[in-house]
Amino acid sequence: TYIQYGPRTLYLSTIMDLYNNEVVAYTLDDHQQTSLILDTLRAALEKRNLPKGVLVHSDQGSVYSSYAYQKELGARNLTSSMSRR
C-alpha cells in the first residue's frame, strides 16, 4: 500500500491472517524493495509458528516473485500463492 505523507511516499507491507482478518505483521518504510517484504514475513514468523505448507498469497509484484522472497518461503516450508493476471 502506498501512503502519501506530506511530500513523501511511504510503503506499508502487511501480512493478514485470512481466517479472522487479523493483521499479523506490518512494516512501513520509504522504499518498496524486497527487503521490506522480507522484514514483514520475518516479523509474522516471529509471532506465529506456522505449519509446513501454509499458503502465503500475494499479487504478482516483482518483490513477491523475486528470487530472495521465494527462497525465504521455501526455506521455511511455506507455499507461495499468487493471484492471476
BELUR-V454206 format. One record per backbone hydrogen bond with DSSP energy under -1.0 kcal/mol. CO is the residue of the C=O (numbers start at 1). NH is the residue of the N-H. If there is no record, write none. Layout:
BEGIN
co	nh
CO	NH
CO	NH
END
This chain:
BEGIN
co	nh
1	12
3	10
5	8
8	5
10	3
11	29
13	27
15	24
15	25
17	21
22	17
25	15
27	13
29	11
33	36
33	37
34	38
35	39
36	40
37	41
38	42
39	43
40	44
41	45
42	46
43	47
44	48
51	54
54	79
56	81
58	83
61	65
66	70
67	71
68	72
69	73
70	74
71	75
72	76
73	78
74	77
77	53
79	56
81	58
END
